[in-house]
């Protein structure tokens, strides 16, 4: 698979929706993830990321303007032991509880499907990073409607063992803007992971469409120690 430029992928897409990037830093020492949200409606744009424990949660920037909390207020990132869960919805909690009860990432998501937001039927995208004893692997998933039909749910899981330095994978909800919004197609894109956490954060944020971007979360986890650094950028601040 050809390695793509993450920044070019973002800059060339006015509305990828919500996106997850997971990979390894160029020096091979950090497990890397990024999660961003975008919005077209005033309700979707009225959000910020805030830290909650070792993870984050979405909140209304102006609570008085919150129209409908369903599908937009959730915890995108939670941590369970050596595992970091990153998703675009409340399936973060589903995975968290599943792992606690001995289920795998894939088994946990069997109880979920795409979002009930007809006519888009937005895919649920999820990732799980495991950093333990100097070892690192990650898994990504997408649950999507059957070619736009809500009668079926197509489930795809991608596992990456011993990922290579400087490489990552990028999955997002929509191929591009549209009405209805067309769901992501194919497997997660192979992308390069460049720079330290601040450069990587700035590059992603500056590559997202200025009108539609809302919030960005980036985390670098030291593979040897499990210690991490986090950056959060909110347009509404």
C-alpha positions in Angstrom: 0.0 0.0 0.0 1.3 3.4 -0.9 2.0 5.7 2.0 0.0 8.9 1.8 0.6 12.3 3.3 -1.9 12.8 6.2 -1.8 16.5 5.8 -2.5 16.3 2.0 -5.4 13.9 2.7 -6.9 16.4 5.2 -6.3 19.5 3.1 -7.8 17.8 0.1 -11.1 16.9 1.8 -13.5 19.7 2.8 -15.5 17.4 5.1 -14.0 14.1 6.2 -16.3 14.3 9.3 -14.7 12.7 12.3 -11.3 11.0 12.0 -8.9 8.7 13.9 -5.2 8.4 13.3 -3.1 5.7 15.1 0.5 4.9 14.5 4.1 5.2 15.6 6.4 8.2 15.8 9.3 8.5 13.4 11.8 7.6 16.1 9.8 4.5 17.0 9.5 5.5 20.6 6.0 6.8 20.8 2.6 5.3 20.2 0.6 8.1 18.5 -3.1 8.8 18.1 -5.1 11.8 17.0 -8.9 12.3 16.9 -10.7 15.2 15.3 -14.3 16.3 15.0 -15.9 18.6 12.4 -19.4 20.0 12.0 -21.7 21.5 9.5 -24.7 22.4 11.8 -24.6 24.9 14.6 -25.3 22.1 17.0 -22.3 20.1 15.9 -20.0 23.1 15.9 -21.1 24.1 19.4 -18.6 21.7 21.0 -15.2 21.5 22.7 -13.0 18.7 24.0 -12.3 18.7 27.8 -10.1 16.3 29.7 -11.8 13.7 31.9 -9.6 11.4 33.9 -7.1 9.9 31.5 -9.4 10.5 28.6 -11.5 13.3 27.1 -15.2 14.2 26.7 -17.1 16.5 24.4 -19.1 19.3 25.9 -21.3 22.1 24.6 -19.3 25.3 24.3 -22.4 27.3 24.9 -24.9 25.1 26.9 -27.7 27.5 26.1 -27.4 26.7 22.4 -27.3 22.9 22.8 -30.1 21.6 20.6 -29.7 17.8 20.8 -27.0 16.0 22.8 -27.5 12.6 21.2 -24.6 11.6 19.0 -22.5 14.7 19.8 -21.9 14.5 23.5 -19.8 11.5 24.5 -16.3 10.4 25.7 -14.1 9.9 22.6 -11.1 8.6 24.6 -11.0 6.4 27.7 -8.1 4.4 29.2 -8.3 1.0 30.7 -5.0 -0.2 32.2 -2.5 -0.4 29.3 -5.2 0.1 26.6 -6.4 3.4 25.1 -9.8 3.5 23.4 -10.5 6.1 20.8 -13.9 6.3 19.0 -16.3 8.7 17.4 -19.2 8.0 19.7 -20.5 6.4 22.8 -19.2 3.1 21.7 -16.1 4.1 23.6 -18.1 3.0 26.7 -19.2 -0.2 25.0 -15.6 -1.2 24.3 -14.5 -0.1 27.8 -17.1 -2.3 29.5 -16.5 -5.1 27.1 -12.8 -5.2 27.8 -13.5 -5.1 31.5 -15.7 -8.2 31.1 -13.2 -10.2 29.1 -14.5 -9.5 25.6 -12.2 -8.6 22.8 -12.4 -5.2 21.0 -14.2 -6.8 18.0 -16.6 -8.8 20.3 -17.5 -5.6 22.2 -18.5 -3.8 19.1 -20.8 -6.7 17.9 -23.5 -5.1 20.0 -23.3 -1.8 18.0 -23.9 -0.6 14.5 -23.8 2.7 12.5 -25.4 5.8 13.9 -29.2 6.2 13.5 -28.9 9.5 11.7 -30.8 8.9 8.4 -30.1 9.5 5.6 -26.3 9.6 6.4 -26.1 6.5 8.7 -22.7 7.8 9.9 -20.2 4.9 10.4 -18.9 4.2 13.9 -15.1 4.3 13.7 -13.1 3.0 16.6 -9.5 2.3 17.6 -7.7 0.4 20.4 -4.0 1.0 21.3 -2.3 -1.5 23.6 1.0 -0.4 25.1 2.5 -2.9 27.6 6.0 -4.0 28.6 7.6 -2.2 25.8 5.3 -3.7 23.2 2.7 -1.9 21.1 -0.1 -3.0 18.8 -3.4 -1.4 17.7 -6.7 -2.3 16.2 -9.2 -0.2 14.1 -12.8 -0.8 13.2 -15.6 0.6 11.1 -19.3 -0.3 11.4 -21.2 1.0 8.4 -24.5 0.7 6.6 -24.7 -1.7 3.6 -24.0 0.7 0.8 -26.3 3.3 2.3 -29.0 0.9 3.3 -29.9 0.6 7.0 -31.1 -2.9 6.5 -27.6 -4.3 6.9 -24.5 -3.4 9.0 -21.1 -4.2 7.5 -18.3 -4.7 10.1 -14.6 -4.4 9.4 -11.7 -4.8 11.8 -8.1 -4.2 11.1 -5.3 -5.3 13.4 -1.7 -4.0 13.3 1.0 -5.9 15.2 4.4 -4.5 15.8 3.7 -1.4 13.7 6.7 0.3 11.9 8.2 3.5 13.0 6.9 6.6 11.1 3.8 4.8 9.9 0.2 5.1 10.9 -3.4 4.5 9.7 -6.1 7.0 9.1 -9.9 6.3 9.1 -12.7 8.8 8.9 -16.5 8.8 8.6 -17.1 10.4 5.2 -15.4 10.2 1.8 -16.3 13.9 1.3 -19.1 16.4 1.7 -22.4 15.6 0.2 -26.1 15.0 0.9 -26.4 12.4 2.1 -22.8 12.2 3.3 -21.0 9.2 1.6 -19.5 6.8 4.1 -15.8 6.0 4.2 -14.8 3.3 1.8 -11.9 0.8 1.9 -9.4 0.0 4.6 -7.7 2.6 6.8 -5.2 4.7 4.8 -1.5 4.2 5.4 -0.1 7.6 6.3 3.2 9.0 7.6 3.6 10.1 11.2 5.9 13.1 11.2 7.4 15.3 14.0 6.9 15.7 17.7 3.6 16.1 19.4 3.4 19.9 18.9 4.4 19.9 15.2 2.0 16.9 14.5 -0.9 18.7 16.3 -0.3 22.0 14.5 0.0 20.3 11.1 -3.3 18.4 11.5 -5.2 21.4 12.8 -3.9 23.7 10.1 -4.8 21.1 7.4 -8.4 20.7 8.5 -11.0 22.9 6.7 -11.2 26.2 8.5 -15.0 26.5 8.4 -15.8 22.9 9.5 -13.1 22.0 12.0 -14.2 21.9 15.6 -11.8 20.1 18.0 -8.6 18.0 17.9 -7.1 15.6 20.4 -3.5 14.2 20.1 -1.7 11.9 22.4 1.9 10.5 22.3 2.5 7.5 24.6 6.0 6.4 25.5 6.2 2.7 24.5 8.9 1.9 27.0 7.2 3.5 30.0 3.5 4.1 29.2 3.8 7.8 30.1 1.9 10.1 27.8 1.6 13.7 26.6 -1.7 15.1 25.4 -2.7 18.2 23.3 -6.2 19.5 22.8 -7.2 22.2 20.4 -10.7 23.7 20.3 -11.9 26.3 17.8 -14.4 27.5 20.3 -12.0 29.0 22.9 
